[in-house]
Amino acid sequence: MKNIRMKVARVEKDFSQDQLAKMIGVSRQTINAIEKGDYNPTINLCIAICHALGKTLDDLFWSEEDTLDQDAE
C-alpha cells in the first residue's frame, strides 16, 4: 500500500526524497520504496522518519483501516 501520508508530510516540509534520506541515514531509493509501498520499514526507521518530518507514528504509518481491524477483534 502506498504511503501517501508520508509523501505529503515530506513535501510539506519541502524535503526531497534525497534530503530526507540523508537526514535519517538511508538511501533515496529506500524512501522511494516506502512511499510506493514496496518496502515495509522497521519500527526504528519509522520513528526516524517521524522525527525528521515532525509527525507521529499514527500520522504516517497506521491507517484507519488498521485501527478498525483491531477494534473488530
C-alpha distances in whole Angstrom, upper triangle without the diagonal:
4,6,9,11,12,13,15,17,17,19,21,22,23,22,21,18,21,23,20,20,24,24,22,23,20,20,19,17,15,14,13,11,9,9,7,5,8,9,10,13,16,17,20,17,15,19,20,17,18,22,22,20,22,19,19,16,16,15,12,11,12,10,13,12,12,16,17,16,18,21,21,22
4,6,9,9,9,12,14,14,15,17,19,20,18,17,15,18,20,17,18,21,22,20,22,19,18,16,15,13,12,10,9,7,6,5,4,8,10,10,13,16,17,19,17,15,18,19,16,17,20,19,17,20,17,18,16,15,14,11,10,12,11,14,14,14,17,19,19,21,23,24,25
4,5,6,7,9,10,11,13,15,16,17,16,15,13,17,18,15,16,19,19,17,19,17,17,15,14,13,10,10,9,7,5,6,6,10,10,10,11,14,15,17,14,12,15,16,12,13,17,16,14,16,14,14,12,12,11,8,8,10,10,13,14,14,16,18,18,20,22,24,25
4,5,5,6,9,10,10,12,14,15,15,14,13,17,18,15,17,20,20,19,21,19,19,16,16,15,12,11,12,10,6,8,9,13,14,14,15,18,18,20,17,14,17,17,14,14,17,16,14,16,14,15,14,13,11,9,10,12,11,14,15,16,18,19,20,22,24,25,27
4,5,5,6,9,10,10,12,14,14,15,14,17,17,15,16,20,18,18,21,19,19,17,18,16,13,13,14,11,9,11,12,15,15,15,15,17,17,18,16,13,15,15,12,11,15,14,11,13,10,11,11,10,7,6,8,10,10,12,14,15,16,18,20,21,22,24,26
4,5,5,6,9,10,11,12,11,12,11,14,14,11,13,16,15,14,17,15,16,14,15,13,9,10,12,9,7,10,11,14,13,13,12,15,15,15,13,10,12,12,9,9,12,11,8,11,9,11,10,11,8,5,8,11,12,15,17,16,18,21,21,22,24,26,28
4,5,5,6,9,10,10,10,10,9,12,13,11,13,16,15,15,18,16,15,13,14,13,9,9,11,9,6,9,11,14,14,15,14,17,18,18,15,13,15,15,11,12,14,13,10,13,12,14,14,15,12,9,11,14,15,18,19,19,21,23,24,25,27,29,31
4,5,5,6,9,10,10,11,12,15,15,13,15,18,17,18,20,19,19,16,17,16,13,13,15,13,10,13,14,17,18,18,18,20,20,21,18,15,17,17,13,13,15,13,10,12,11,14,14,14,11,10,13,15,15,17,19,20,21,23,25,26,27,29,31
4,6,5,6,9,9,11,11,14,13,11,14,16,15,15,18,18,18,16,18,16,13,14,16,13,11,14,16,18,18,18,17,19,18,18,16,13,14,14,10,9,11,10,6,9,8,11,12,13,9,8,12,14,15,17,20,20,21,23,25,25,27,29,31
4,5,5,6,5,7,8,11,10,8,11,13,12,13,16,15,15,13,15,14,10,11,14,12,10,14,15,18,17,17,16,18,18,18,15,13,14,13,9,10,12,9,6,10,10,13,14,15,12,10,14,17,18,20,22,22,24,26,27,28,30,32,33
4,5,5,6,7,9,12,11,10,13,15,15,16,19,18,17,14,16,16,13,13,16,15,12,15,17,19,20,20,19,22,22,22,19,17,18,17,13,14,15,12,10,12,13,16,17,18,15,13,16,19,19,22,24,24,26,28,29,30,32,34,36
4,5,8,10,12,15,13,12,16,17,16,17,20,20,20,18,20,19,16,16,19,17,15,18,20,22,22,22,21,23,23,22,20,18,18,17,14,13,14,12,9,11,11,15,17,17,14,13,17,19,20,22,24,25,25,28,29,30,31,34,36
4,5,9,11,13,11,10,13,15,13,15,18,18,18,16,19,18,15,16,19,17,15,19,21,23,22,22,21,22,22,21,18,17,17,15,12,12,12,9,7,9,11,15,17,18,15,14,17,20,21,24,26,26,27,30,31,31,33,36,37
4,7,10,11,9,10,13,14,13,16,18,18,18,15,18,18,15,15,19,18,16,19,21,23,23,23,22,24,24,23,20,19,19,17,14,15,15,12,10,13,14,18,20,21,18,17,20,23,23,26,28,28,29,32,33,34,36,38,39
4,6,8,6,6,9,11,10,12,14,14,14,12,15,15,11,13,16,15,14,17,19,20,20,21,19,21,21,20,17,17,17,15,12,13,14,10,9,12,14,17,19,20,17,16,18,22,23,26,28,28,29,32,33,33,35,38,39
4,5,5,6,8,10,11,13,14,13,12,9,12,13,10,10,14,14,12,15,18,19,18,20,18,21,22,21,17,17,18,16,13,15,16,12,12,15,17,20,20,22,19,17,19,23,24,27,28,28,30,33,33,34,36,38,39
4,6,5,6,9,10,11,12,10,9,6,8,9,6,7,10,11,10,12,15,15,15,16,15,18,19,18,15,15,17,14,11,14,15,12,12,16,16,19,19,21,18,15,17,21,22,25,27,26,28,31,31,32,34,36,37
4,6,5,6,9,10,10,9,7,5,8,10,8,9,12,13,13,15,17,17,17,18,17,19,20,19,15,16,18,15,13,16,16,13,14,17,19,21,21,24,21,18,20,24,25,29,30,29,31,34,34,35,37,39,40
4,5,5,6,9,10,10,10,8,12,12,10,12,15,15,14,17,19,20,19,20,18,20,20,18,15,16,17,13,12,14,14,10,11,15,17,19,20,23,20,18,20,24,25,29,30,29,31,34,35,35,37,39,40
4,5,5,7,9,9,9,8,11,10,8,10,13,12,12,15,17,18,16,17,14,16,17,15,12,12,13,10,8,11,11,7,8,12,13,16,16,19,17,14,16,20,22,25,27,26,28,31,31,31,34,36,36
4,5,5,6,5,5,5,8,8,6,9,12,11,12,15,16,16,14,15,13,15,16,14,11,12,13,10,9,12,13,10,11,15,16,18,17,20,19,16,17,21,23,27,28,26,28,31,31,32,34,36,36
4,5,5,6,7,8,11,11,10,13,15,15,16,19,20,20,18,19,16,17,18,16,13,15,15,11,11,14,13,10,13,16,18,20,20,23,22,19,20,24,26,30,31,30,31,35,35,35,37,40,40
4,6,8,10,11,14,13,11,15,17,16,16,20,21,21,19,19,16,16,17,14,11,13,13,9,9,11,10,7,10,13,15,17,18,21,19,17,19,22,25,28,30,28,30,33,33,33,36,38,38
4,6,9,10,13,11,10,14,15,14,15,18,19,19,16,16,12,13,13,10,8,10,10,6,7,10,9,7,10,13,14,16,15,19,18,16,17,20,23,26,28,26,27,31,31,30,33,35,35
4,7,10,12,10,11,14,15,14,16,19,19,19,16,16,13,13,15,12,9,12,13,9,10,14,13,11,14,17,18,19,18,22,21,19,19,23,25,29,30,28,30,33,33,32,35,38,37
4,7,8,6,8,11,11,11,14,16,16,15,13,14,11,12,14,12,9,12,13,10,10,14,14,13,15,18,18,19,18,22,21,18,18,21,24,28,28,27,29,32,31,31,34,36,36
4,5,5,7,9,10,11,13,14,16,14,13,14,13,15,17,15,12,14,16,14,13,16,17,15,16,20,20,22,21,24,22,19,19,23,25,29,29,28,30,33,32,33,36,38,37
4,5,5,6,9,10,11,12,14,13,13,15,14,16,18,17,13,15,17,14,13,16,17,15,15,19,20,21,20,23,21,18,19,22,24,28,28,27,30,32,32,33,36,37,37
4,5,5,6,9,10,10,12,10,10,13,12,15,18,18,14,15,18,16,14,18,19,17,18,21,21,22,21,23,22,18,18,22,23,27,27,26,29,31,31,32,35,36,36
4,5,5,6,9,10,10,9,7,10,9,12,14,14,10,12,15,13,11,15,17,15,16,19,19,20,18,20,19,16,15,19,21,24,24,23,26,28,28,28,32,33,33
4,5,5,6,9,10,10,9,11,9,12,14,14,10,11,14,12,9,13,15,12,13,16,16,17,16,18,17,13,13,17,19,22,23,22,24,27,27,28,30,32,32
4,6,5,6,9,8,9,12,12,15,17,17,14,14,17,15,13,16,18,16,15,19,18,20,18,20,18,15,15,18,19,23,23,23,25,27,27,28,31,32,33
4,5,5,6,5,5,8,9,13,16,16,13,13,17,16,14,16,19,17,17,20,19,20,18,20,19,15,14,17,18,22,21,21,24,26,25,26,29,30,31
4,5,5,6,5,6,7,11,13,14,10,10,13,13,11,13,16,15,14,17,16,16,14,16,15,11,10,14,15,18,18,17,20,23,22,23,26,27,28
4,5,8,8,10,10,14,15,16,13,12,15,15,12,13,17,15,14,17,15,16,15,16,14,10,11,14,14,18,18,18,20,23,22,24,26,28,29
4,6,8,10,12,16,18,19,16,15,18,18,15,17,20,19,18,21,19,20,18,18,17,13,13,16,15,19,18,18,22,23,23,24,27,28,29
4,6,7,10,13,15,17,15,13,17,18,15,17,20,19,18,21,19,19,16,17,16,13,11,13,13,17,16,16,19,20,20,21,24,25,26
4,7,10,13,16,18,15,15,18,19,16,19,22,21,20,23,21,21,19,20,19,16,14,16,17,20,19,18,22,23,22,24,27,27,27
4,6,10,12,14,11,12,15,16,14,16,19,19,19,21,20,19,16,18,18,14,12,15,16,20,19,18,21,23,22,23,26,27,27
4,7,9,12,10,9,13,14,13,15,18,18,18,20,18,17,14,15,16,13,10,12,14,18,17,15,18,20,19,19,23,24,24
4,6,8,6,6,10,10,10,12,15,15,16,18,16,15,12,14,15,12,10,13,15,19,19,16,19,22,21,21,24,26,25
4,5,5,6,9,10,11,12,14,15,17,18,16,15,12,15,16,13,11,13,17,20,20,17,19,22,21,20,24,26,25
4,5,5,6,9,10,10,12,14,15,16,14,12,9,12,14,12,10,12,15,18,19,16,17,21,20,19,22,24,23
4,5,5,6,9,10,11,12,14,15,14,13,11,14,16,14,12,15,18,22,22,19,21,24,24,22,25,28,27
4,5,5,6,9,10,11,12,14,13,13,11,14,15,12,11,14,18,21,22,19,21,25,24,23,26,28,28
4,5,5,6,9,10,11,12,10,9,7,10,11,8,8,11,14,17,19,16,18,21,21,20,23,25,25
4,5,5,6,9,10,10,9,8,7,11,11,10,10,12,16,19,21,18,19,23,23,22,24,27,26
4,5,5,6,9,10,10,10,10,14,13,12,12,15,19,22,23,21,22,26,26,25,28,30,30
4,5,5,6,8,8,9,9,12,11,9,10,14,16,20,21,20,21,24,25,24,27,29,29
4,5,5,6,5,6,6,9,8,7,9,12,15,18,20,18,19,22,23,23,25,28,28
4,5,5,6,8,9,12,12,11,13,16,19,21,24,22,22,26,27,26,28,31,31
4,6,8,10,12,15,13,12,14,17,20,23,25,24,24,28,29,28,30,33,33
4,6,9,11,13,10,10,13,16,18,20,23,22,22,26,27,27,28,31,32
4,7,10,12,10,10,13,16,18,20,23,22,22,25,27,26,27,30,31
4,7,8,6,7,10,12,14,16,19,18,18,21,23,22,24,27,28
4,5,5,7,8,10,12,14,17,15,15,19,20,19,21,24,24
4,5,5,5,7,10,13,15,13,13,17,17,16,18,21,22
4,6,6,5,7,9,12,10,10,13,15,14,16,19,19
4,6,7,8,10,13,13,12,16,17,17,18,21,23
4,6,8,11,13,12,13,16,17,18,20,22,23
4,6,10,11,10,11,14,15,15,17,20,20
4,7,8,6,8,11,11,11,14,16,17
4,5,5,7,9,10,11,13,15,16
4,5,5,6,9,10,11,12,15
4,5,5,6,9,10,11,13
4,5,5,6,9,10,11
4,5,5,6,9,10
4,5,5,6,9
4,5,5,7
4,5,5
4,6
4
